[in-house]
């Protein structure tokens, strides 16, 4: 793990910690943030998107199975 050094530039709004001059980047709203925080937040957004897609797929499959169960034509696949 690298240790930050230099002048304090700002406080990171994501991690709520000080950002030093050797570890900062601007986000899409021109906020000074830690580079690692921005990468982590972007990865979290991707994960959330993929999870929402999986939830939609599972909800659709659940409805299909419930409909099949009502009609007496249950299939497992």
C-alpha positions as CSV (number, residue, x, y, z in Angstrom):
1,X,0.0,0.0,0.0
2,X,1.4,3.4,-1.0
3,X,1.4,6.2,1.5
4,X,0.0,9.5,0.3
5,X,2.3,12.5,0.5
6,X,2.4,16.2,-0.4
7,X,-0.2,18.8,0.1
8,X,-3.8,18.2,1.1
9,X,-6.0,19.1,-1.9
10,X,-9.5,18.4,-0.6
11,X,-11.7,16.0,1.3
12,X,-13.0,13.1,-0.7
13,X,-16.8,13.1,-0.8
14,X,-16.9,9.3,-1.3
15,X,-14.6,8.2,1.5
16,X,-14.8,11.4,3.6
17,X,-11.1,11.4,4.0
18,X,-8.3,13.9,3.0
19,X,-7.0,13.7,-0.5
20,X,-3.3,14.4,-1.1
21,X,-1.8,15.8,-4.2
22,X,-0.4,12.5,-5.4
23,X,-3.7,10.5,-5.2
24,X,-6.4,12.7,-6.7
25,X,-8.6,12.7,-9.8
26,X,-11.7,14.6,-10.8
27,X,-15.0,12.8,-11.1
28,X,-17.7,13.6,-13.7
29,X,-18.9,16.5,-11.6
30,X,-15.4,18.0,-11.1
31,X,-15.2,16.9,-7.5
32,X,-11.7,16.0,-6.2
33,X,-11.8,12.4,-5.2
34,X,-9.3,9.5,-4.5
35,X,-8.6,7.7,-7.7
36,X,-9.3,4.4,-5.9
37,X,-12.6,5.6,-4.7
38,X,-13.7,6.6,-8.2
39,X,-12.7,3.2,-9.6
40,X,-14.5,1.4,-6.7
41,X,-17.6,3.5,-7.2
42,X,-17.6,2.7,-10.9
43,X,-17.2,-1.0,-10.2
44,X,-20.1,-0.8,-7.7
45,X,-22.3,0.8,-10.4
46,X,-21.5,-2.0,-12.8
47,X,-22.2,-4.6,-10.1
48,X,-25.5,-3.0,-9.3
49,X,-26.5,-2.9,-12.9
50,X,-25.7,-6.6,-13.3
51,X,-27.6,-7.5,-10.2
52,X,-30.6,-5.6,-11.3
53,X,-30.5,-7.5,-14.6
54,X,-30.4,-10.8,-12.7
55,X,-33.3,-9.7,-10.5
56,X,-35.4,-8.9,-13.5
57,X,-34.5,-12.3,-15.1
58,X,-35.4,-14.2,-11.9
59,X,-38.7,-12.2,-11.4
60,X,-39.7,-13.2,-15.0
61,X,-38.8,-16.8,-14.4
62,X,-40.7,-16.8,-11.1
63,X,-43.8,-15.5,-12.9
64,X,-43.4,-18.2,-15.6
65,X,-43.2,-20.9,-13.0
66,X,-46.2,-19.5,-11.0
67,X,-48.3,-19.4,-14.2
68,X,-47.2,-23.0,-15.1
69,X,-48.1,-24.2,-11.6
70,X,-51.6,-22.6,-11.9
71,X,-52.2,-24.3,-15.2
72,X,-50.8,-27.7,-14.0
73,X,-47.9,-27.7,-16.6
74,X,-44.9,-27.3,-14.2
75,X,-41.4,-27.6,-15.8
76,X,-38.1,-27.2,-14.0
77,X,-36.1,-25.7,-16.9
